Amino acid sequence: LEGIDFENGENQISFESKIIPISQNNLNAGEISQFYDLLIAKDFAKAAEIFSDEYKIFTKGVQAYLAFHQKLNNDSIIKPASYFGGTGVVVAQNKILDFDGATQNIVQSFLAIKQDCQKDMDENMGKNNQQNLAFLPTIIVQERAKLAHLGDLRIMFCGNNLQGIFVRVNPNFEKSKANNLHFGGHPESLFKRYPINKNGVDLMINDMTKSGLDEKNEELKKAWALYGLLKNIDFLKKIKILSGYSIIGIDALLTEDKSGNYKYGFNEINLTSPMGQTQLLLLQIAVKFSDLAVEILQEHGFKIHLEKYQILADYFKNQTNEIVLQAKEILLR
């Protein structure tokens, strides 16, 4: 939200964040692995010698990370700016970092992406494939939400119209530090049977109060926080960039003010893959492609039976590389 003209002159709706480039993004897969291997070994002199340009921008990025982490009272998280699913989130909780510590946090984020990429390749292309597809050109350093363990919201927009809000909760949050479905989180209805507006919040709070909940109750405090959330959503509608996307997923996390009141702060606006939009598009393409692909492969003697809407990739999942390569060769003619 940098550069946005806030009505009161100060950003009160989102967590403080800084986007920091840490790579020239011109290394090949093997060079990226070698560079990070040197960082893991803390052989910074050799990293600077072999990858001088890359190391310069990486060092500059680490220094920017350290400065912003200090500004956030040494209580921040980092996450990849160009990945998804909560992978690569690293918490530096109430910890004074030095260059080495900050570097290892970034390395940890990279290794999480690498492991995720490798797992995906192993599942889809066989364990013999050792190609590294992981990269980390940019990180986001962000103020840590102190109540993130209570769940985070996914707010869905279609154009400028609010479609729905649900909360993602992960019973194993302390292990994964994320509520994403990718890490075992599950969605729950936030407003339950109430309308998704201020009148709905009024009804919710009224029912909670009648049931005997006092003002210190966690669920009631979260309900009160919804007022501020709905007001801030109205403000977000004014941001021009959002009107250019058909589906938008906005994330919000709980935090606490000095008086102990709960409030929601936005921490991400997902434009390219809000709740699997990209994956759904790829699925649609794969379904359409599979019918044609099966027809072509059957003409070349492949015995394939696919149920309706089963993706072709599923057939090859446990096949040998030779069969996969042969099929690709036929399909790419």
Sequence and secondary structure as in RCSB ss.txt:
>XXXX:A:sequence
LEGIDFENGENQISFESKIIPISQNNLNAGEISQFYDLLIAKDFAKAAEIFSDEYKIFTKGVQAYLAFHQKLNND
SIIKPASYFGGTGVVVAQNKILDFDGATQNIVQSFLAIKQDCQKDMDENMGKNNQQNLAFLPTIIVQERAKLAHL
GDLRIMFCGNNLQGIFVRVNPNFEKSKANNLHFGGHPESLFKRYPINKNGVDLMINDMTKSGLDEKNEELKKAWA
LYGLLKNIDFLKKIKILSGYSIIGIDALLTEDKSGNYKYGFNEINLTSPMGQTQLLLLQIAVKFSDLAVEILQEH
GFKIHLEKYQILADYFKNQTNEIVLQAKEILLR
>XXXX:A:secstr
 TT   TTSS  SB  EEEEE   S   HHHHHHHHHHHHTT HHHHHHHSHHHHHHHHHHHHHHHHHHHHTTT 
EEEEETT  TTTT EEETT    HHHHHHHHHHHHHHHHHHHHHHHHHHH TT         EEEEEE  TTGGG
 EEEEEEETTEEEEEEEEE TTHHHHS   GGGT EEEESSTTS SSHHHHHHHHHHHHHTT  TT HHHHHHHH
HHHHHHHHHHHTT GGGGG SEEEEEEEEEE TTS EEEEEEEEESS TTSHHHHHHHHHHHHHHHHHHHHHHHT
T      TT  HHHHHTTS HHHHHHHHHHHT 
